[in-house]
């Protein structure tokens, strides 16, 4: 199975939480693992905002790049993300969620372009056929 790991899942992995152990299981059983490049930036921003030491942040980003293929945004993916954003925004309105981020749309577009599943617990992905849901 091909999987795309989003920020939520990588963070749970690093926390070593119950959800993180589920991420680890999915990683172990995956045939191909991908991470959109924007996820690296989102994770770095989160950790630095929380005061995590730069060397630890860098170590975690290196672990991600060693464990997965990093997918860069190109014009085709950017257009697909715009289409995904519209779909996700409609779902968010229907479910009374906050608006999705562009990061979310890029993750979904990456999964669709690779015919992969997104590993996440982010509410914006719940019930989507492309999702491997981490929540119980």
N, C-alpha and C positions, 0 to 999 in steps of 0.2 A: 504494500500500500504506500502511496505517496502522501506525505503530510507537509503542511505548512504550520510552523509554530509561531504564534503571535506573542506579543509582549506579556500578556497575562500568564500564558503557559510557561514561558521562560522564567518569569519572576517566581511562580509557584515552584518550579524546579529548583531554583536557587534557595528558596526558603526551606525546602525539604519537607513541605507540608504533605498532608494526605493527597491533595490535588497534585502536588509536585511528584509524588510517587506514581500517580496515574500517568503523568506526563512521561516519567522515566520508562514506564512500561510500554507506552505508545512508541517512544523513541527506540526502545530495544527491538520492537517488532516491526518497525517501519522498513520498507525497502528503500525509500528515498526521503530525505529530510531537507526542507527548504525554509529559509528565513528571509523575508523581505528586508532590504537594507534599511528601510525606515524604522524597523523594529529596533535595530541597534541604537539609533539616535533616541528613540523613545525610552529605551531602557537606561541609557546613559543619563538622560535628562532626569528621570525619576530618581536614580540613585544619587546623583550629584546634588539634587534638590534636597534629598534626605540627609546629606552630609557624609555619605559613604566615601571612603578614601579613593582617590583617583586610581591607585594601583589595583585596588579590588575591582573597581568598575572595569578597568582595562582587562583584568584577568577574566572576568565574566564574559566580556565581549569576545575575547579570544576563544573562550570555550565554545561559544555559540558558533563562531566562524569555523572552528575545527569540527564541530558536530554536524554542521549543516552546510548546504550550498546557499550562498547569499545571492538573492535575486535583486538586480538593480532595476530601478524605474527607467523605462524607455517610453517613447511616444505611444506605443500600442497599449502598454500597461496603464499609462496615465489616462488614456481615453476609457479603457475598461473600468478603471477606478471611479471615474466620473459617473458611469452608468451604474456601478454597484452602489455608489453613494446615494443615488436617487432611490434605489430599491431599499437600502438600509434606512434611509430617512422616513420613508413611507411606513416601514415596519415599526420604527421607533414611535411614530405618531400613533399608530394603531394600538401599540402596547403601552402607551403613555411613558416612554423612556425618554431620557435626554437625547439630543441629536447625536448621531454617531460622529466620530472623528474621521478626518480624511485618512488617518492611519488605518482605521478599521476598513475603510473602502479599499485601500491598497492591499491589505492582507487578503480580503475576499477576492479581489481581482487576480491576485497572484495565484490563489488556490484554483480559481476557475480556469486560468490560462494553463495551468499545469495538470488539470483534471485531478486535483488533490483534495484532501480534507484539511480543514483548519482545526487545530487543537487549541481550545480556548474555554474560558468560563465567562467571557464577556457577554453580558445580556443582549447586546446588539446582534449576536450570532445565534442566539438560542432558536431552536426549531428550524434552522436552515439545513437543507440537505447536505451542504458542504461541511458541516460541523461535527467534530468529535467533542462532545460536551463534557467538561470536567466536573460540573456540579452533580450533586446526588439527585 
